[in-house]
Every structure is written in structure tokens, then in C-alpha cells.
Amino acid sequence: MLKSTMINTSSQTQPSQSSSERIVIYLFRNDLRIEDNPALVKACQVAEKIVFVYCHVSAINVFNSRQRCRLPQSNGHRQQFIAAALTEVRMQLEASGNTLLEVHGSAAACLPQLASEINAKTVYCEEIAAPYEQDEVNALRSAGLHVHTVWHSSLLDPADLPFTADALPRVFTQFRQLIEAEGVRPRSPAPKPAVIPALPDNFNTVAARWIQLETKRPKSGVLVVSVASMPIPLSNDPRSSFPYYLPAFSGGASAARNHLQNYLTKKLPHTYKLTRNQLSGRDYSTKFAPWLASGALSARQIYQDLKEFEATYGANDGSYWIWFELLWRDYFRFLHLQYGRKLYAASGLTQAPTPTHHEDRFEQWCMAKTAEPLVNAGMRELYSTGYLSNRLRQIVASYLIYDLECDWRAGAAWFEASLIDYDVYSNQGNWLYIAGLGTDPRNGRRFNIQKQMHDHDRDGSYQRLWNTF
């Protein structure tokens, strides 16, 4: 389904270059912001006319290409969050005389046709070093488009690291220590484009013809996991630790910036390390992840404001730990630059055999019908709200892998379907970490459920909160 605002376009004659070279498509991916978006800046610098596009992709296709799993469609939490981010992007573009075109279908299926209709040959977009996203860019190039990708999702620029991607330290601690010893620091956030070019002259005519594209059927040979019908979750569950239905937690960049400022104003960085393992609530963790995942907020913007906070109020272990967590996020990104598709193999980076899988147990896990009340509570919260604390993500992942003896890739796919803050790099990296199939030398993280309940839900309050859908 097309979503765009028809805007009167200029009919001025453009000099010199051929129209196919000066008309550019900018493909928004996980960078739903105008500020601190180097790829968008570059596109605006070279374009005389530009069309901004976002492609809504069927989750089924992504699962097949990424984890070789077929799951039911997402319950819609992330889609609602992303919709708010897209609305704000569109409003910002419209204020500059442009707009955002939303289409349904993969970029590989949509953009060649769109490019032909507007006489464009060039595409700019964010560089994403994950298999599905890489295949998408390769398909566009195979279709004859000139695709320019720009890396801008990490806190640190890869070019500033004291090693190449191939020489990335095998262990996160070594990576962090080397970064800190060498004094590597993030670059300043990029300013928004000085000028947003106009739309092509025939945009209104082309936009009016676009209809929803039918997505391709799932590939054969996938690991099929079927989950029985579950209750449709409330879109405004009052128990949510990330109530995206409230304006303060909306998906747009302005809500993200306001949340960051409010977090700092309340001086919550000073207590972050002490509270980060809590299971429920709005202030125990930063809650930056959903906006980071969609790109409505950049890691560089967070770091810049955090350093200003420390300059004013002082630094401590808590504020340092936010930097620490942002480095973990970077590490999973740089692992993708080093290993790429290997991170998606059944055995990860090891020689371990293909993991076992029990479809019935996996279904029980998804439906919160296991033998463990804490796991069930976590899975109910995930399904009902699209959010789950970091501690519980580790607990439920460990339980699926080690207690239920299921394929970690199915769990990673379920998180992809469910999480508001799904991030391809962090999701894959964390599941490999728990499964012991990544770079961690301790060969996995099996959590003792009874100990976790004793340490983090001793009075059972979290379990009581989520004892029903």
C-alpha cells in the first residue's frame, strides 16, 4: 500500500548531467532520522532530484534468508513503533518540500521498477553487514542500479579503529581495553543536510500508480516451526516497561531525543549499573535500544549528550557502563564485518554439530507454557508488549537452548518477530553468545533458573505481574 503525500514539484530544467545520473533514490533502512545520517547527507549532496523510500518487508522472507526458519508474522508491536518513526521522517521531509514514499515489498523487488519509472540509476542507503541486507544490495546492483552504501550505525567509525576488521580482537574485553588504551573516541554527529533536493517532475504521476507488491512465497527446505494461535496482545498494555503507545515512548526522533534528555536530567546514568538487571519498570535501564534499532536515535548522539552530562554532573561507574554497553553494541557490528555470513551458520563460528530442535518444546516456549514460571512470565511480556529486560532475554534464551534443547536459530527468529528493539547485529551476537557458538571463550552461558529467580524476582512480583496474557 502506497503512503505518500503528493507534493507540487518544480518543472525547472536541470543543466549538464543526464537525468538518470542526477535523480537519486534514498532507501531508508535502519536509519529513520534526518540528523546524524551521513548516507542521507551524501545522497543530498550529489542529487538534483531525490526520492526517499522505505520498503516494508514481509517478516517471512527475512526469516528464510536469515535463520532458515519460517514463523508466523510478527504481532505488530515493532510495526507500530516504526510507523511513528516514519511519520516523523515524512513530516520533516515535507517541511523541506519533499516526502517519503512507503511501499510493501523488498527493495530488490520494488526499487528497480521505481527507478525505471523516475529515470534514476543511483541508490544511496545505509551499509548493513548482514546476509539478507547484503543480498538485497547485490540484487539491486544486478538489476543495473548504482548502489552506494555508507556505514553509520556504530558508535565508533571502523576507519578509526586501531586494527582492521580481520584483526578484530577475539574477545570483547580485549576489544574494549584496546579501544580505551588507544583513546579511540566517536566522531561528532553529522549535521542534517543543508538542502533537501526536490522530487522528480513526474513523481506525483508515478506515485499514483504504485500499489502494494505481493511478496514471494517462502523458500523450501526451511526449518518449519508452527506456533498455535495466541491471544492478540493489547497495543496499550499498562504493564509494559516500554509503553510505545504513549507520546513519550513514540517511535519518532523527537521522542527519542526527549527521552535521552529526560534520562540525563533525572541523573539516571549515575545509577544505571546498579539497576540495569532489574526485570520491570521504565527507569531501571536506559530504554535507548528501540530508537537505536530503528535509527531514530544514533549512538553518537547518545555519547555526545552523555559526555556533556558527565562534564556537568560528574562521571561514575554507572555513566561509564553506558559507554561500555555501547561498545558491546559496536563489537557485534564489527564481528559482522569480520565474519559476515558465518555468524548465521547452524554451528556459528565453531565446529559444533547442527543443534537439535524439538518443535513441540519450541511452541511451548513461544506460548509461555513451559515448566518454569519465570520463563513463562518473560515470554508473556515479550509477546504482549514487544519488550523484555536484558536479564530476562538471557534467561529465556538459555532455557530454550539448554533446558529445552532447541535450535538457537529458532529463538533468534522469534525475537526478530517479537522485539520492538530488534537489531540484526545485537540479536545474532547475543544468541551466539548464549549458545557458545561465537567468539566468547567460555563456550556459552547456561543460566540456573532457580538462582535467577532468587537473585532477581525473590518475592515473585514479576511473575505475578505476568501470570496471564
Helices and strands as residue ranges (DSSP letters): H 19-22, E 23-28, H 38-46, E 49-56, H 59-66, E 69-70, H 77-95, E 100-104, H 107-118, E 122-126, H 131-142, E 146-150, G 158-160, G 165-167, H 172-181, H 203-209, E 223-224, G 247-249, H 253-265, G 268-271, H 272-275, H 289-294, H 299-313, H 317-339, G 340-344, H 359-366, H 373-385, H 390-398, I 399-403, H 408-418, H 424-435, H 449-456, H 461-465
